[in-house]
Amino acid sequence: MLIFIGGAARTGKGILARRLLSEMQLPYLSLDVLKMGLTRGAPEFPIDPNAGGVHVAQRLWPLVREMSASLLHDEIDYVFEGELLPQDVAALRHNHPTQICACFLGYSTIAPRQKLHEVRAYAGLPNDWPQEYSDAALLTILKREIAFSQFVQSECAQYHLPYFDSSHRFRPALDEVMDYIQRVVQAGKAEDKNMTEEKIQGPASYFPSIEKKYGRPVAHWFTLLESVKELKHMEMVNWLKAEHGLGHGHANALVAYFRGKNNL
């Protein structure tokens, strides 16, 4: 399972990732590390680390999405924390509904100066970049992040993703996020166990070998089939074989499942 923790700066995303590593042995990547690595080491990939959450998330997502595809293919549990957009994560979850856990954090109602006080109070933790800024400069950043929190809250409502607001309850909000993630992960493990105990029959029995051989989720092939659904069964099979190099058995299984689900 992949876990995505997104939201505004200084919401405790890094604290949560370190807790997940300590308590659940889940490795993680801070997208701040990826962002600054690209900024300093890959000038051919232009990214402005100070441009705000939306811009940075849009620049990083193609990389995060493809990293996620590799991790899902190899069935590796992993945590991404940092600048993410609900729309992007929701699209990935749509293709892998049982393998994605996502939540977002923000502080949409706190007064900027109160948040400044809290940030200074929590100084000394890893990635303590606020110490490099004066109060006036940091206050400007926090006002931007409050606006970003409001945007994320709205987007989470639109895409049905959980949003946790820490405006006036920082530590309790982090505990609630941990409880949520633990419940989702435990439920996922229980579902995986049930699936292994029940023999999968019919076209779906081919899905694991299809994903392993071609390196893409079966949802990818269903999306392609959607574009040629006017064809007959064997015409769709031959199209997958000729245009995309699938073997006959795999192509037939995908078409049979797709046509059954869509009453074709």
Secondary structure, DSSP 8 states (H G I E B T S, - for coil): -EEEEEESTTSSHHHHHHHHHHHH---EEEHHHHHHHHHHH-TTS---TTS-HHHHHHHHHHHHHHHHHHHHHTT--EEEEES--HHHHHHHHHHSTTTEEEEEEE-SSS-HHHHHHHHHHTTTSSS-GGGGS-HHHHHHHHHHHHHHHHHHHHHHHHHT--EEE-SS-HHHHHHHHHHHHHHHHHHHHHHHHHHHHS---GGGGGHHHHHHHHSS-HHHHHHHHHTTTTS-HHHHHHHHHHHH---HHHHHHHHHHHHHHTT-
